[in-house]
Amino acid sequence: MYKWIMSGLFFGACLFGVIILAVTSFNEAPGEQPEAQAPAIPAVQLDVAAAEAIYKKSCISCHGDQLQGTMGPNLQKVGTKYTKEQLYKLILNGKGGMPAFKSSLKEEEVANLALWLADHK
């Protein structure tokens, strides 16, 4: 009888642990930073010519010359889907098949590009 009680308690504790683990893992997606640790977008003034030059240098091969998308998604109305902060984080860190540009572009360039893209609505 003692073995059955101990087995039941052990099983209950394991089940409780699995439930707690499952509940806490749904709060954050894997690989994402909590909002408190999200990179803050630098304060920059939008420079359209510079943003277009960065786009032509770094983005045109995947997103097309008219932002229509080729290998990458269409960006013609990306400002309706993402905020400038979300675009900044996406460009900086990359996502899926998109590479991260934090090592090849300055943070101010990424911020300027994010502002320019956020205006496409």
C-alpha positions, 0 to 999 in steps of 0.5 A: 500500500505504501508503494502505491501511495508513493508512486501516486505522489511521484506521478502527481509531482511529475504531472504538476512539473510538466504542466508548469513547464508547459504553461511558462513556455507559452508565455515566450516564443523560443529565441525571442527577447522579452519586451524589456530587453528589446533593442531600443530604436535610436532617435534619428531623423528620416533621411529618405535618400540614405534609406533608399541607398541602404535598401538598394545596397542590402535589400533589393536582391530579395525584396525587389527594386519596387519593394514588390518582393522576389525571394523575400516578402513584398514590402510595399505596405509593410508599414501597415503590418509592422511598427518602426520598432518592430521593423528595426528589431527585424532588420537588426536581428533577422528572422527566418530566411532573412539575415541579421544586419546588426554586423553589417549596418550601423544602428542608425542606418537600421533605424533610418531604414526602419523609419522609411519602411514604416512610412510605406502604408 
